[in-house]
Amino acid sequence: MRERIKELEQLLKEKENAIQNLGNEIKEFFYKNKQLEIEYNKINEKLNRMNSELKEQLMKKETIIKEYKLKISQFPFEFSSGEKIMSIIFMSFDKNIICSFICKNTDIFNILENKFYEKYSKYKGFDNIFYSNGRKIDKYKSLDENKIKNNDIITIFN
């Protein structure tokens, strides 16, 4: 019977050691879990800060885009690739009229002629001929096609 008691005591000791080992493992697990939770919270805070900063930057950029869109909408032209803004000067043969128009290099000359007539309607009823750099202008071609450049003078003959 003493042997049986010794066996049971030994078994009890082993079970107590196993319980103590499991208790230590549980403590270690909870410690590691707490460490992971702390790391998770740090990372989460950092991500939240970064997210807030990115949202703020996005809002600033959206404001800038809105400002640019407003500025562009106030500009009288829309540009495509290869188009340039230029100034063309109209001058009557008698030099009584000298005026400038802002346009694009791809504008058809006829459009500029009509703008001129809107401003100076007394020239509208005549059969006017336009010259630039010694060449007669084809009213149905673009400024580029007519070889008209920025600040060129268009002389009006009637």
C-alpha positions as CSV (number, residue, x, y, z in Angstrom):
1,M,0.0,0.0,0.0
2,R,2.9,2.3,0.7
3,E,4.0,1.7,-2.9
4,R,0.6,2.7,-4.1
5,I,0.7,5.9,-2.0
6,K,4.2,6.6,-3.4
7,E,2.9,6.0,-6.9
8,L,-0.1,8.3,-6.3
9,E,2.1,11.0,-4.7
10,Q,4.5,10.7,-7.7
11,L,1.5,11.0,-10.0
12,L,0.1,13.9,-8.1
13,K,3.5,15.6,-8.2
14,E,3.7,15.1,-12.0
15,K,0.2,16.5,-12.4
16,E,1.0,19.5,-10.2
17,N,4.1,20.1,-12.3
18,A,2.0,19.7,-15.5
19,I,-0.5,22.1,-14.1
20,Q,2.3,24.6,-13.1
21,N,3.8,24.3,-16.6
22,L,0.4,24.9,-18.2
23,G,-0.1,27.8,-15.8
24,N,3.3,29.2,-16.9
25,E,2.5,28.7,-20.6
26,I,-0.9,30.4,-20.0
27,K,0.9,33.4,-18.3
28,E,3.5,33.5,-21.2
29,F,0.6,33.3,-23.7
30,F,-1.2,36.2,-22.0
31,Y,2.1,38.2,-21.8
32,K,2.8,37.7,-25.5
33,N,-0.9,38.4,-26.3
34,K,-0.6,41.7,-24.3
35,Q,2.6,42.6,-26.2
36,L,0.9,41.9,-29.5
37,E,-2.0,44.0,-28.4
38,I,0.3,46.9,-27.5
39,E,2.1,46.6,-30.9
40,Y,-1.3,46.4,-32.7
41,N,-2.5,49.5,-30.9
42,K,0.7,51.4,-31.8
43,I,0.4,50.3,-35.5
44,N,-3.3,51.2,-35.5
45,E,-2.6,54.7,-34.0
46,K,0.2,55.2,-36.6
47,L,-2.1,54.1,-39.4
48,N,-4.9,56.4,-38.1
49,R,-2.5,59.4,-38.0
50,M,-1.3,58.6,-41.5
51,N,-4.8,58.3,-42.7
52,S,-5.7,61.6,-41.2
53,E,-2.7,63.2,-42.8
54,L,-3.5,61.7,-46.2
55,K,-7.1,62.9,-45.9
56,E,-5.9,66.4,-45.1
57,Q,-3.4,66.4,-48.0
58,L,-6.2,65.1,-50.3
59,M,-8.5,67.9,-49.1
60,K,-5.8,70.5,-49.8
61,K,-5.2,69.1,-53.3
62,E,-8.9,69.0,-54.0
63,T,-9.1,72.7,-53.0
64,I,-6.2,73.5,-55.3
65,I,-7.9,71.6,-58.2
66,K,-11.1,73.5,-57.6
67,E,-9.2,76.8,-57.7
68,Y,-7.5,75.8,-61.0
69,K,-10.8,74.6,-62.5
70,L,-12.3,78.0,-61.6
71,K,-9.4,79.8,-63.1
72,I,-9.5,77.7,-66.3
73,S,-13.3,78.2,-66.6
74,Q,-12.7,81.9,-66.6
75,F,-10.2,81.6,-69.5
76,P,-11.9,82.3,-72.9
77,F,-10.2,79.3,-74.6
78,E,-9.9,75.6,-74.3
79,F,-6.6,74.3,-75.6
80,S,-5.8,71.0,-77.3
81,S,-2.4,69.6,-78.0
82,G,-0.3,71.9,-80.2
83,E,-2.5,74.9,-79.8
84,K,-0.9,78.2,-78.7
85,I,-2.3,81.5,-77.6
86,M,-1.4,84.5,-79.8
87,S,-2.2,88.1,-80.5
88,I,-3.1,89.3,-83.9
89,I,-3.1,93.0,-84.8
90,F,-5.6,94.4,-87.3
91,M,-4.7,97.7,-89.0
92,S,-6.8,99.5,-91.6
93,F,-5.0,100.6,-94.7
94,D,-5.5,104.3,-93.7
95,K,-4.2,103.4,-90.2
96,N,-7.3,104.8,-88.6
97,I,-7.9,101.5,-86.8
98,I,-5.3,99.5,-85.0
99,C,-6.7,96.8,-82.7
100,S,-5.5,93.5,-81.3
101,F,-7.3,90.2,-80.8
102,I,-6.3,87.3,-78.7
103,C,-6.8,84.0,-80.5
104,K,-5.3,80.5,-81.0
105,N,-3.0,79.5,-83.8
106,T,-5.6,77.0,-85.0
107,D,-8.4,79.5,-85.3
108,I,-9.9,79.9,-88.7
109,F,-9.3,83.4,-89.9
110,N,-13.0,83.9,-90.8
111,I,-13.7,83.8,-87.0
112,L,-11.3,86.6,-86.3
113,E,-12.7,88.6,-89.2
114,N,-16.2,88.3,-87.7
115,K,-14.8,89.5,-84.3
116,F,-13.3,92.5,-86.1
117,Y,-16.7,93.3,-87.8
118,E,-18.4,93.1,-84.4
119,K,-16.1,95.7,-83.1
120,Y,-15.9,97.8,-86.3
121,S,-19.2,97.3,-88.0
122,K,-18.6,100.1,-90.5
123,Y,-16.1,97.8,-92.4
124,K,-18.7,95.0,-92.6
125,G,-20.5,96.0,-95.8
126,F,-17.3,96.1,-97.9
127,D,-15.5,93.5,-99.9
128,N,-12.4,93.6,-97.7
129,I,-9.1,91.9,-98.5
130,F,-6.7,91.0,-95.7
131,Y,-2.9,90.8,-96.0
132,S,-0.2,89.6,-93.6
133,N,3.5,89.7,-94.4
134,G,2.8,90.6,-98.0
135,R,0.5,87.5,-98.5
136,K,-3.2,87.6,-99.1
137,I,-5.0,85.7,-96.3
138,D,-7.4,82.8,-97.2
139,K,-10.3,83.5,-94.9
140,Y,-11.2,79.8,-94.6
141,K,-7.8,78.6,-93.4
142,S,-6.3,78.6,-89.9
143,L,-3.8,81.2,-88.8
144,D,-1.1,78.6,-89.0
145,E,-2.1,77.6,-92.5
146,N,-2.0,81.3,-93.5
147,K,1.5,81.5,-91.9
148,I,0.3,84.2,-89.4
149,K,2.4,84.3,-86.2
150,N,2.1,85.9,-82.9
151,N,2.0,89.8,-83.1
152,D,1.7,89.8,-86.9
153,I,-0.1,92.7,-88.4
154,I,-3.1,92.1,-90.6
155,T,-3.7,95.0,-93.0
156,I,-7.3,95.5,-94.2
157,F,-7.9,96.8,-97.8
158,N,-11.4,97.6,-99.1
